[in-house]
Amino acid sequence: MAFKPFLVYILAAIAEIAGCYSLWAVLKLGKSPLWLIPGALSLCAFAWLLTLIDSPAAGRAYAAYGAIYIAGAVGWMWLMEKQRPDLWDLAGLALCLAGSAVILLAPRHS
């Protein structure tokens, strides 16, 4: 099922961004160091989720994930930080998503 990898990647992006944001919040926004506990758990969930991708090469799974992460980061910027993406953000995102689709959906011989 081609949809499953995208769902896993979306969940992984949410987990990675949330985990990284916890450190940002502590160091840049003065939040309590206790924010690092759910952040660390979130990063562990991110790493576990990527192991669910059916790929013989970890590098390929990570490369395809990269664009989904970028989409998540742009979405986070817009929804959580109230910074609307500009044309260049969206153009770059479109290029990344196209590249990810090529990596993820290319017919390969085992």
C-alpha positions as CSV (number, residue, x, y, z in Angstrom):
1,M,0.0,0.0,0.0
2,A,1.6,3.3,-1.2
3,F,-0.3,5.3,1.4
4,K,1.3,3.7,4.5
5,P,4.8,5.2,4.0
6,F,3.4,8.7,3.7
7,L,1.4,8.2,6.9
8,V,4.4,6.9,8.7
9,Y,6.5,9.8,7.4
10,I,3.9,12.4,8.5
11,L,3.8,10.9,12.0
12,A,7.6,10.8,12.1
13,A,7.8,14.5,11.0
14,I,5.4,15.5,13.8
15,A,7.4,13.5,16.3
16,E,10.8,14.9,15.2
17,I,9.6,18.5,15.0
18,A,8.0,18.3,18.4
19,G,11.1,16.7,19.9
20,C,13.4,19.3,18.4
21,Y,11.0,22.1,19.4
22,S,11.3,21.1,23.0
23,L,15.0,21.9,23.0
24,W,14.3,25.2,21.1
25,A,11.7,26.1,23.7
26,V,14.1,25.4,26.6
27,L,17.1,27.2,25.1
28,K,15.4,30.0,23.2
29,L,12.1,30.6,24.9
30,G,13.2,30.0,28.5
31,K,10.8,27.0,29.1
32,S,11.4,24.6,31.9
33,P,14.0,21.8,31.3
34,L,11.2,19.4,32.0
35,W,10.1,20.1,28.4
36,L,13.1,17.9,27.4
37,I,11.5,14.7,28.8
38,P,8.5,14.6,26.3
39,G,10.9,15.9,23.7
40,A,13.3,13.0,24.1
41,L,10.4,10.5,24.0
42,S,9.1,12.2,20.9
43,L,12.5,11.8,19.2
44,C,12.6,8.2,20.2
45,A,9.1,7.8,18.6
46,F,10.4,9.5,15.4
47,A,13.4,7.1,15.1
48,W,11.1,4.1,15.7
49,L,8.6,5.2,13.1
50,L,11.3,5.4,10.5
51,T,12.0,1.7,11.1
52,L,8.5,0.9,9.9
53,I,9.4,2.0,6.4
54,D,9.8,-1.0,4.1
55,S,13.1,-0.3,2.5
56,P,16.3,-2.4,2.3
57,A,18.4,0.7,2.7
58,A,18.0,3.1,5.7
59,G,19.5,5.9,3.6
60,R,16.8,5.7,1.1
61,A,14.1,5.7,3.7
62,Y,15.7,8.7,5.4
63,A,16.2,10.5,2.0
64,A,12.5,10.1,1.1
65,Y,11.5,11.3,4.6
66,G,13.5,14.5,4.2
67,A,10.8,16.2,2.1
68,I,8.0,15.2,4.4
69,Y,10.1,16.7,7.3
70,I,10.4,20.0,5.3
71,A,6.6,20.0,4.7
72,G,6.0,19.4,8.4
73,A,8.5,22.2,9.3
74,V,6.7,24.7,6.9
75,G,3.4,23.6,8.4
76,W,4.7,24.1,11.9
77,M,6.0,27.5,11.0
78,W,2.6,28.5,9.7
79,L,0.3,26.9,12.3
80,M,2.3,27.1,15.5
81,E,4.6,30.1,14.9
82,K,2.0,32.1,12.9
83,Q,4.5,32.8,10.1
84,R,2.9,32.3,6.7
85,P,5.1,30.6,4.1
86,D,6.0,32.7,1.1
87,L,6.2,31.7,-2.5
88,W,9.8,30.6,-2.1
89,D,9.0,28.4,0.9
90,L,6.2,26.7,-1.1
91,A,8.3,26.4,-4.3
92,G,11.1,24.8,-2.5
93,L,8.7,22.5,-0.7
94,A,7.2,21.4,-4.0
95,L,10.6,20.5,-5.4
96,C,11.4,18.5,-2.3
97,L,8.1,16.6,-2.4
98,A,8.6,15.8,-6.0
99,G,12.1,14.4,-5.2
100,S,10.8,12.4,-2.3
101,A,8.1,10.9,-4.5
102,V,10.7,9.8,-7.0
103,I,12.8,8.1,-4.3
104,L,9.8,6.5,-2.6
105,L,7.7,5.4,-5.5
106,A,10.4,4.5,-8.2
107,P,10.0,0.9,-9.5
108,R,13.0,-1.1,-8.2
109,H,14.1,-4.6,-8.8
110,S,15.1,-6.5,-5.7
